[in-house]
Amino acid sequence: MLYYTLVFLAVAIVAGIFGFSGIAGASAGIAQILFFLFLAMLVISLITGAFRRGTK
């Protein structure tokens, strides 16, 4: 998922350079959403991993 975030970020940067502001804004929005989803899943994974280690 982090890979797709970086891809959409690269598309947003390239589109911004060439002046396609609509595409750049949409790609940046998608990249931001994917980044926060990745971050939330990372935190959930760390919490569940800590609970599993603590119960053994």
CHARMM internal coordinates of N, CA and C (Angstrom, degrees):
IC EDIT
DIST 1 N 1 CA 1.4508
DIST 1 CA 1 C 1.5287
ANGL 1 N 1 CA 1 C 109.79
DIST 1 C 2 N 1.3098
ANGL 1 CA 1 C 2 N 116.15
DIHE 1 N 1 CA 1 C 2 N -35.21
DIST 2 N 2 CA 1.4601
ANGL 1 C 2 N 2 CA 118.93
DIHE 1 CA 1 C 2 N 2 CA 177.75
DIST 2 CA 2 C 1.5242
ANGL 2 N 2 CA 2 C 110.47
DIHE 1 C 2 N 2 CA 2 C -65.58
DIST 2 C 3 N 1.3255
ANGL 2 CA 2 C 3 N 117.22
DIHE 2 N 2 CA 2 C 3 N -31.16
DIST 3 N 3 CA 1.4631
ANGL 2 C 3 N 3 CA 121.55
DIHE 2 CA 2 C 3 N 3 CA 176.48
DIST 3 CA 3 C 1.5257
ANGL 3 N 3 CA 3 C 110.52
DIHE 2 C 3 N 3 CA 3 C -60.83
DIST 3 C 4 N 1.3375
ANGL 3 CA 3 C 4 N 116.74
DIHE 3 N 3 CA 3 C 4 N -45.91
DIST 4 N 4 CA 1.4673
ANGL 3 C 4 N 4 CA 120.23
DIHE 3 CA 3 C 4 N 4 CA 179.85
DIST 4 CA 4 C 1.5231
ANGL 4 N 4 CA 4 C 111.41
DIHE 3 C 4 N 4 CA 4 C -65.60
DIST 4 C 5 N 1.3071
ANGL 4 CA 4 C 5 N 116.62
DIHE 4 N 4 CA 4 C 5 N -33.84
DIST 5 N 5 CA 1.4575
ANGL 4 C 5 N 5 CA 120.30
DIHE 4 CA 4 C 5 N 5 CA 176.39
DIST 5 CA 5 C 1.5202
ANGL 5 N 5 CA 5 C 110.18
DIHE 4 C 5 N 5 CA 5 C -61.78
DIST 5 C 6 N 1.3119
ANGL 5 CA 5 C 6 N 116.60
DIHE 5 N 5 CA 5 C 6 N -45.11
DIST 6 N 6 CA 1.4571
ANGL 5 C 6 N 6 CA 120.23
DIHE 5 CA 5 C 6 N 6 CA 179.36
DIST 6 CA 6 C 1.5265
ANGL 6 N 6 CA 6 C 111.96
DIHE 5 C 6 N 6 CA 6 C -67.27
DIST 6 C 7 N 1.3317
ANGL 6 CA 6 C 7 N 116.98
DIHE 6 N 6 CA 6 C 7 N -35.14
DIST 7 N 7 CA 1.4599
ANGL 6 C 7 N 7 CA 120.29
DIHE 6 CA 6 C 7 N 7 CA 177.60
DIST 7 CA 7 C 1.5263
ANGL 7 N 7 CA 7 C 110.32
DIHE 6 C 7 N 7 CA 7 C -64.81
DIST 7 C 8 N 1.3217
ANGL 7 CA 7 C 8 N 117.73
DIHE 7 N 7 CA 7 C 8 N -47.93
DIST 8 N 8 CA 1.4566
ANGL 7 C 8 N 8 CA 120.42
DIHE 7 CA 7 C 8 N 8 CA 179.41
DIST 8 CA 8 C 1.5229
ANGL 8 N 8 CA 8 C 111.49
DIHE 7 C 8 N 8 CA 8 C -65.19
DIST 8 C 9 N 1.3280
ANGL 8 CA 8 C 9 N 117.57
DIHE 8 N 8 CA 8 C 9 N -33.44
DIST 9 N 9 CA 1.4557
ANGL 8 C 9 N 9 CA 120.76
DIHE 8 CA 8 C 9 N 9 CA 176.16
DIST 9 CA 9 C 1.5258
ANGL 9 N 9 CA 9 C 110.54
DIHE 8 C 9 N 9 CA 9 C -65.71
DIST 9 C 10 N 1.3195
ANGL 9 CA 9 C 10 N 117.11
DIHE 9 N 9 CA 9 C 10 N -41.74
DIST 10 N 10 CA 1.4667
ANGL 9 C 10 N 10 CA 120.69
DIHE 9 CA 9 C 10 N 10 CA 178.09
DIST 10 CA 10 C 1.5302
ANGL 10 N 10 CA 10 C 110.51
DIHE 9 C 10 N 10 CA 10 C -65.02
DIST 10 C 11 N 1.3237
ANGL 10 CA 10 C 11 N 117.09
DIHE 10 N 10 CA 10 C 11 N -41.34
DIST 11 N 11 CA 1.4664
ANGL 10 C 11 N 11 CA 120.49
DIHE 10 CA 10 C 11 N 11 CA 177.39
DIST 11 CA 11 C 1.5202
ANGL 11 N 11 CA 11 C 110.18
DIHE 10 C 11 N 11 CA 11 C -62.16
DIST 11 C 12 N 1.3086
ANGL 11 CA 11 C 12 N 117.47
DIHE 11 N 11 CA 11 C 12 N -40.58
DIST 12 N 12 CA 1.4621
ANGL 11 C 12 N 12 CA 121.26
DIHE 11 CA 11 C 12 N 12 CA 179.75
DIST 12 CA 12 C 1.5270
ANGL 12 N 12 CA 12 C 111.13
DIHE 11 C 12 N 12 CA 12 C -64.60
DIST 12 C 13 N 1.3188
ANGL 12 CA 12 C 13 N 116.54
DIHE 12 N 12 CA 12 C 13 N -41.21
DIST 13 N 13 CA 1.4646
ANGL 12 C 13 N 13 CA 119.93
DIHE 12 CA 12 C 13 N 13 CA -179.96
DIST 13 CA 13 C 1.5234
ANGL 13 N 13 CA 13 C 110.97
DIHE 12 C 13 N 13 CA 13 C -66.62
DIST 13 C 14 N 1.3274
ANGL 13 CA 13 C 14 N 116.85
DIHE 13 N 13 CA 13 C 14 N -45.28
DIST 14 N 14 CA 1.4647
ANGL 13 C 14 N 14 CA 120.47
DIHE 13 CA 13 C 14 N 14 CA -179.93
DIST 14 CA 14 C 1.5279
ANGL 14 N 14 CA 14 C 110.34
DIHE 13 C 14 N 14 CA 14 C -64.95
DIST 14 C 15 N 1.3194
ANGL 14 CA 14 C 15 N 117.46
DIHE 14 N 14 CA 14 C 15 N -43.55
DIST 15 N 15 CA 1.4616
ANGL 14 C 15 N 15 CA 120.26
DIHE 14 CA 14 C 15 N 15 CA 179.12
DIST 15 CA 15 C 1.5226
ANGL 15 N 15 CA 15 C 111.10
DIHE 14 C 15 N 15 CA 15 C -64.98
DIST 15 C 16 N 1.3181
ANGL 15 CA 15 C 16 N 117.16
DIHE 15 N 15 CA 15 C 16 N -35.51
DIST 16 N 16 CA 1.4640
ANGL 15 C 16 N 16 CA 120.58
DIHE 15 CA 15 C 16 N 16 CA 177.07
DIST 16 CA 16 C 1.5155
ANGL 16 N 16 CA 16 C 112.33
DIHE 15 C 16 N 16 CA 16 C -66.56
DIST 16 C 17 N 1.3329
ANGL 16 CA 16 C 17 N 116.10
DIHE 16 N 16 CA 16 C 17 N -37.48
DIST 17 N 17 CA 1.4674
ANGL 16 C 17 N 17 CA 120.45
DIHE 16 CA 16 C 17 N 17 CA 178.41
DIST 17 CA 17 C 1.5248
ANGL 17 N 17 CA 17 C 110.55
DIHE 16 C 17 N 17 CA 17 C -64.13
DIST 17 C 18 N 1.3232
ANGL 17 CA 17 C 18 N 116.81
DIHE 17 N 17 CA 17 C 18 N -41.12
DIST 18 N 18 CA 1.4578
ANGL 17 C 18 N 18 CA 120.39
DIHE 17 CA 17 C 18 N 18 CA -177.68
DIST 18 CA 18 C 1.5211
ANGL 18 N 18 CA 18 C 113.28
DIHE 17 C 18 N 18 CA 18 C -85.35
DIST 18 C 19 N 1.3242
ANGL 18 CA 18 C 19 N 118.17
DIHE 18 N 18 CA 18 C 19 N -2.26
DIST 19 N 19 CA 1.4540
ANGL 18 C 19 N 19 CA 120.86
DIHE 18 CA 18 C 19 N 19 CA 173.62
DIST 19 CA 19 C 1.5189
ANGL 19 N 19 CA 19 C 116.00
DIHE 18 C 19 N 19 CA 19 C 92.42
DIST 19 C 20 N 1.3025
ANGL 19 CA 19 C 20 N 117.93
DIHE 19 N 19 CA 19 C 20 N 10.98
DIST 20 N 20 CA 1.4591
ANGL 19 C 20 N 20 CA 120.50
DIHE 19 CA 19 C 20 N 20 CA 177.12
DIST 20 CA 20 C 1.5316
ANGL 20 N 20 CA 20 C 108.37
DIHE 19 C 20 N 20 CA 20 C -88.07
DIST 20 C 21 N 1.3111
ANGL 20 CA 20 C 21 N 115.94
DIHE 20 N 20 CA 20 C 21 N 81.81
DIST 21 N 21 CA 1.4670
ANGL 20 C 21 N 21 CA 119.83
DIHE 20 CA 20 C 21 N 21 CA -171.74
DIST 21 CA 21 C 1.5261
ANGL 21 N 21 CA 21 C 112.47
DIHE 20 C 21 N 21 CA 21 C -68.20
DIST 21 C 22 N 1.3135
ANGL 21 CA 21 C 22 N 118.66
DIHE 21 N 21 CA 21 C 22 N -33.05
DIST 22 N 22 CA 1.4623
ANGL 21 C 22 N 22 CA 120.82
DIHE 21 CA 21 C 22 N 22 CA 178.97
DIST 22 CA 22 C 1.5137
ANGL 22 N 22 CA 22 C 112.31
DIHE 21 C 22 N 22 CA 22 C -65.10
DIST 22 C 23 N 1.3132
ANGL 22 CA 22 C 23 N 115.65
DIHE 22 N 22 CA 22 C 23 N -46.23
DIST 23 N 23 CA 1.4646
ANGL 22 C 23 N 23 CA 120.83
DIHE 22 CA 22 C 23 N 23 CA 179.19
DIST 23 CA 23 C 1.5251
ANGL 23 N 23 CA 23 C 109.95
DIHE 22 C 23 N 23 CA 23 C -67.84
DIST 23 C 24 N 1.3189
ANGL 23 CA 23 C 24 N 116.43
DIHE 23 N 23 CA 23 C 24 N -40.06
DIST 24 N 24 CA 1.4663
ANGL 23 C 24 N 24 CA 120.04
DIHE 23 CA 23 C 24 N 24 CA -179.74
DIST 24 CA 24 C 1.5210
ANGL 24 N 24 CA 24 C 110.67
DIHE 23 C 24 N 24 CA 24 C -63.77
DIST 24 C 25 N 1.3146
ANGL 24 CA 24 C 25 N 117.31
DIHE 24 N 24 CA 24 C 25 N -42.31
DIST 25 N 25 CA 1.4631
ANGL 24 C 25 N 25 CA 120.47
DIHE 24 CA 24 C 25 N 25 CA 179.49
DIST 25 CA 25 C 1.5157
ANGL 25 N 25 CA 25 C 112.39
DIHE 24 C 25 N 25 CA 25 C -65.52
DIST 25 C 26 N 1.3222
ANGL 25 CA 25 C 26 N 116.11
DIHE 25 N 25 CA 25 C 26 N -42.03
DIST 26 N 26 CA 1.4638
ANGL 25 C 26 N 26 CA 120.14
DIHE 25 CA 25 C 26 N 26 CA 179.56
DIST 26 CA 26 C 1.5279
ANGL 26 N 26 CA 26 C 110.73
DIHE 25 C 26 N 26 CA 26 C -65.85
DIST 26 C 27 N 1.3279
ANGL 26 CA 26 C 27 N 116.82
DIHE 26 N 26 CA 26 C 27 N -43.72
DIST 27 N 27 CA 1.4638
ANGL 26 C 27 N 27 CA 120.22
DIHE 26 CA 26 C 27 N 27 CA 179.91
DIST 27 CA 27 C 1.5234
ANGL 27 N 27 CA 27 C 111.50
DIHE 26 C 27 N 27 CA 27 C -65.98
DIST 27 C 28 N 1.3090
ANGL 27 CA 27 C 28 N 116.73
DIHE 27 N 27 CA 27 C 28 N -38.74
DIST 28 N 28 CA 1.4639
ANGL 27 C 28 N 28 CA 119.47
DIHE 27 CA 27 C 28 N 28 CA 178.13
DIST 28 CA 28 C 1.5208
ANGL 28 N 28 CA 28 C 110.73
DIHE 27 C 28 N 28 CA 28 C -66.70
DIST 28 C 29 N 1.3239
ANGL 28 CA 28 C 29 N 117.20
DIHE 28 N 28 CA 28 C 29 N -37.87
DIST 29 N 29 CA 1.4710
ANGL 28 C 29 N 29 CA 120.45
DIHE 28 CA 28 C 29 N 29 CA 177.01
DIST 29 CA 29 C 1.5145
ANGL 29 N 29 CA 29 C 112.16
DIHE 28 C 29 N 29 CA 29 C -63.98
DIST 29 C 30 N 1.3264
ANGL 29 CA 29 C 30 N 116.56
DIHE 29 N 29 CA 29 C 30 N -43.19
DIST 30 N 30 CA 1.4637
ANGL 29 C 30 N 30 CA 120.83
DIHE 29 CA 29 C 30 N 30 CA 178.52
DIST 30 CA 30 C 1.5303
ANGL 30 N 30 CA 30 C 110.07
DIHE 29 C 30 N 30 CA 30 C -64.65
DIST 30 C 31 N 1.3352
ANGL 30 CA 30 C 31 N 116.51
DIHE 30 N 30 CA 30 C 31 N -42.64
DIST 31 N 31 CA 1.4665
ANGL 30 C 31 N 31 CA 119.82
DIHE 30 CA 30 C 31 N 31 CA 179.02
DIST 31 CA 31 C 1.5201
ANGL 31 N 31 CA 31 C 111.06
DIHE 30 C 31 N 31 CA 31 C -62.07
DIST 31 C 32 N 1.3176
ANGL 31 CA 31 C 32 N 116.89
DIHE 31 N 31 CA 31 C 32 N -39.08
DIST 32 N 32 CA 1.4671
ANGL 31 C 32 N 32 CA 120.47
DIHE 31 CA 31 C 32 N 32 CA 179.64
DIST 32 CA 32 C 1.5292
ANGL 32 N 32 CA 32 C 110.92
DIHE 31 C 32 N 32 CA 32 C -66.32
DIST 32 C 33 N 1.3084
ANGL 32 CA 32 C 33 N 117.82
DIHE 32 N 32 CA 32 C 33 N -43.24
DIST 33 N 33 CA 1.4688
ANGL 32 C 33 N 33 CA 121.56
DIHE 32 CA 32 C 33 N 33 CA 178.87
DIST 33 CA 33 C 1.5230
ANGL 33 N 33 CA 33 C 110.26
DIHE 32 C 33 N 33 CA 33 C -62.82
DIST 33 C 34 N 1.3322
ANGL 33 CA 33 C 34 N 116.78
DIHE 33 N 33 CA 33 C 34 N -46.77
DIST 34 N 34 CA 1.4626
ANGL 33 C 34 N 34 CA 119.89
DIHE 33 CA 33 C 34 N 34 CA -179.97
DIST 34 CA 34 C 1.5237
ANGL 34 N 34 CA 34 C 111.90
DIHE 33 C 34 N 34 CA 34 C -63.31
DIST 34 C 35 N 1.3272
ANGL 34 CA 34 C 35 N 117.39
DIHE 34 N 34 CA 34 C 35 N -37.04
DIST 35 N 35 CA 1.4559
ANGL 34 C 35 N 35 CA 120.49
DIHE 34 CA 34 C 35 N 35 CA 178.51
DIST 35 CA 35 C 1.5172
ANGL 35 N 35 CA 35 C 111.10
DIHE 34 C 35 N 35 CA 35 C -63.13
DIST 35 C 36 N 1.3340
ANGL 35 CA 35 C 36 N 117.17
DIHE 35 N 35 CA 35 C 36 N -44.95
DIST 36 N 36 CA 1.4581
ANGL 35 C 36 N 36 CA 119.31
DIHE 35 CA 35 C 36 N 36 CA -179.08
DIST 36 CA 36 C 1.5244
ANGL 36 N 36 CA 36 C 111.60
DIHE 35 C 36 N 36 CA 36 C -70.11
DIST 36 C 37 N 1.3341
ANGL 36 CA 36 C 37 N 117.93
DIHE 36 N 36 CA 36 C 37 N -32.60
DIST 37 N 37 CA 1.4689
ANGL 36 C 37 N 37 CA 119.89
DIHE 36 CA 36 C 37 N 37 CA 173.78
DIST 37 CA 37 C 1.5314
ANGL 37 N 37 CA 37 C 110.25
DIHE 36 C 37 N 37 CA 37 C -64.24
DIST 37 C 38 N 1.3286
ANGL 37 CA 37 C 38 N 116.76
DIHE 37 N 37 CA 37 C 38 N -43.54
DIST 38 N 38 CA 1.4526
ANGL 37 C 38 N 38 CA 120.97
DIHE 37 CA 37 C 38 N 38 CA 177.24
DIST 38 CA 38 C 1.5255
ANGL 38 N 38 CA 38 C 111.08
DIHE 37 C 38 N 38 CA 38 C -61.04
DIST 38 C 39 N 1.3111
ANGL 38 CA 38 C 39 N 116.51
DIHE 38 N 38 CA 38 C 39 N -43.43
DIST 39 N 39 CA 1.4565
ANGL 38 C 39 N 39 CA 120.97
DIHE 38 CA 38 C 39 N 39 CA 179.96
DIST 39 CA 39 C 1.5350
ANGL 39 N 39 CA 39 C 111.32
DIHE 38 C 39 N 39 CA 39 C -63.81
DIST 39 C 40 N 1.3264
ANGL 39 CA 39 C 40 N 117.79
DIHE 39 N 39 CA 39 C 40 N -42.20
DIST 40 N 40 CA 1.4632
ANGL 39 C 40 N 40 CA 121.27
DIHE 39 CA 39 C 40 N 40 CA 178.40
DIST 40 CA 40 C 1.5277
ANGL 40 N 40 CA 40 C 111.12
DIHE 39 C 40 N 40 CA 40 C -64.29
DIST 40 C 41 N 1.3336
ANGL 40 CA 40 C 41 N 116.65
DIHE 40 N 40 CA 40 C 41 N -41.31
DIST 41 N 41 CA 1.4593
ANGL 40 C 41 N 41 CA 119.50
DIHE 40 CA 40 C 41 N 41 CA 179.29
DIST 41 CA 41 C 1.5207
ANGL 41 N 41 CA 41 C 111.18
DIHE 40 C 41 N 41 CA 41 C -67.79
DIST 41 C 42 N 1.3343
ANGL 41 CA 41 C 42 N 117.87
DIHE 41 N 41 CA 41 C 42 N -33.65
DIST 42 N 42 CA 1.4580
ANGL 41 C 42 N 42 CA 121.25
DIHE 41 CA 41 C 42 N 42 CA 176.06
DIST 42 CA 42 C 1.5256
ANGL 42 N 42 CA 42 C 110.85
DIHE 41 C 42 N 42 CA 42 C -64.07
DIST 42 C 43 N 1.3214
ANGL 42 CA 42 C 43 N 117.08
DIHE 42 N 42 CA 42 C 43 N -45.27
DIST 43 N 43 CA 1.4687
ANGL 42 C 43 N 43 CA 120.84
DIHE 42 CA 42 C 43 N 43 CA -179.93
DIST 43 CA 43 C 1.5305
ANGL 43 N 43 CA 43 C 110.35
DIHE 42 C 43 N 43 CA 43 C -63.72
DIST 43 C 44 N 1.3178
ANGL 43 CA 43 C 44 N 117.30
DIHE 43 N 43 CA 43 C 44 N -43.85
DIST 44 N 44 CA 1.4690
ANGL 43 C 44 N 44 CA 120.96
DIHE 43 CA 43 C 44 N 44 CA 178.58
DIST 44 CA 44 C 1.5259
ANGL 44 N 44 CA 44 C 110.34
DIHE 43 C 44 N 44 CA 44 C -61.59
DIST 44 C 45 N 1.3239
ANGL 44 CA 44 C 45 N 116.78
DIHE 44 N 44 CA 44 C 45 N -41.93
DIST 45 N 45 CA 1.4618
ANGL 44 C 45 N 45 CA 120.86
DIHE 44 CA 44 C 45 N 45 CA 178.70
DIST 45 CA 45 C 1.5253
ANGL 45 N 45 CA 45 C 111.67
DIHE 44 C 45 N 45 CA 45 C -63.65
DIST 45 C 46 N 1.3195
ANGL 45 CA 45 C 46 N 117.14
DIHE 45 N 45 CA 45 C 46 N -41.97
DIST 46 N 46 CA 1.4580
ANGL 45 C 46 N 46 CA 120.34
DIHE 45 CA 45 C 46 N 46 CA 178.46
DIST 46 CA 46 C 1.5240
ANGL 46 N 46 CA 46 C 111.82
DIHE 45 C 46 N 46 CA 46 C -64.89
DIST 46 C 47 N 1.3126
ANGL 46 CA 46 C 47 N 117.38
DIHE 46 N 46 CA 46 C 47 N -40.42
DIST 47 N 47 CA 1.4682
ANGL 46 C 47 N 47 CA 121.18
DIHE 46 CA 46 C 47 N 47 CA 179.70
DIST 47 CA 47 C 1.5201
ANGL 47 N 47 CA 47 C 111.06
DIHE 46 C 47 N 47 CA 47 C -66.19
DIST 47 C 48 N 1.3323
ANGL 47 CA 47 C 48 N 117.06
DIHE 47 N 47 CA 47 C 48 N -46.71
DIST 48 N 48 CA 1.4681
ANGL 47 C 48 N 48 CA 119.12
DIHE 47 CA 47 C 48 N 48 CA -179.92
DIST 48 CA 48 C 1.5204
ANGL 48 N 48 CA 48 C 110.88
DIHE 47 C 48 N 48 CA 48 C -66.58
DIST 48 C 49 N 1.3365
ANGL 48 CA 48 C 49 N 118.11
DIHE 48 N 48 CA 48 C 49 N -34.99
DIST 49 N 49 CA 1.4622
ANGL 48 C 49 N 49 CA 120.79
DIHE 48 CA 48 C 49 N 49 CA 176.28
DIST 49 CA 49 C 1.5188
ANGL 49 N 49 CA 49 C 112.02
DIHE 48 C 49 N 49 CA 49 C -65.02
DIST 49 C 50 N 1.3111
ANGL 49 CA 49 C 50 N 117.34
DIHE 49 N 49 CA 49 C 50 N -36.64
DIST 50 N 50 CA 1.4616
ANGL 49 C 50 N 50 CA 121.25
DIHE 49 CA 49 C 50 N 50 CA 178.95
DIST 50 CA 50 C 1.5232
ANGL 50 N 50 CA 50 C 110.64
DIHE 49 C 50 N 50 CA 50 C -68.75
DIST 50 C 51 N 1.3274
ANGL 50 CA 50 C 51 N 117.47
DIHE 50 N 50 CA 50 C 51 N -38.96
DIST 51 N 51 CA 1.4630
ANGL 50 C 51 N 51 CA 120.06
DIHE 50 CA 50 C 51 N 51 CA 178.03
DIST 51 CA 51 C 1.5128
ANGL 51 N 51 CA 51 C 111.51
DIHE 50 C 51 N 51 CA 51 C -69.39
DIST 51 C 52 N 1.3136
ANGL 51 CA 51 C 52 N 118.50
DIHE 51 N 51 CA 51 C 52 N -36.15
DIST 52 N 52 CA 1.4631
ANGL 51 C 52 N 52 CA 120.51
DIHE 51 CA 51 C 52 N 52 CA 179.27
DIST 52 CA 52 C 1.5136
ANGL 52 N 52 CA 52 C 110.89
DIHE 51 C 52 N 52 CA 52 C -68.05
DIST 52 C 53 N 1.3241
ANGL 52 CA 52 C 53 N 117.47
DIHE 52 N 52 CA 52 C 53 N -40.33
DIST 53 N 53 CA 1.4459
ANGL 52 C 53 N 53 CA 120.68
DIHE 52 CA 52 C 53 N 53 CA 179.19
DIST 53 CA 53 C 1.5238
ANGL 53 N 53 CA 53 C 111.58
DIHE 52 C 53 N 53 CA 53 C -67.42
DIST 53 C 54 N 1.3186
ANGL 53 CA 53 C 54 N 116.57
DIHE 53 N 53 CA 53 C 54 N -33.28
DIST 54 N 54 CA 1.4557
ANGL 53 C 54 N 54 CA 120.15
DIHE 53 CA 53 C 54 N 54 CA -177.47
DIST 54 CA 54 C 1.5139
ANGL 54 N 54 CA 54 C 113.95
DIHE 53 C 54 N 54 CA 54 C -74.53
DIST 54 C 55 N 1.3346
ANGL 54 CA 54 C 55 N 119.55
DIHE 54 N 54 CA 54 C 55 N -22.25
DIST 55 N 55 CA 1.4530
ANGL 54 C 55 N 55 CA 121.41
DIHE 54 CA 54 C 55 N 55 CA -175.32
DIST 55 CA 55 C 1.5260
ANGL 55 N 55 CA 55 C 112.61
DIHE 54 C 55 N 55 CA 55 C -88.03
DIST 55 C 56 N 1.3099
ANGL 55 CA 55 C 56 N 119.86
DIHE 55 N 55 CA 55 C 56 N -11.81
DIST 56 N 56 CA 1.4737
ANGL 55 C 56 N 56 CA 121.70
DIHE 55 CA 55 C 56 N 56 CA -177.86
DIST 56 CA 56 C 1.4958
ANGL 56 N 56 CA 56 C 112.12
DIHE 55 C 56 N 56 CA 56 C -83.25
END
COOR INIT
IC SEED 1 N 1 CA 1 C
IC BUILD
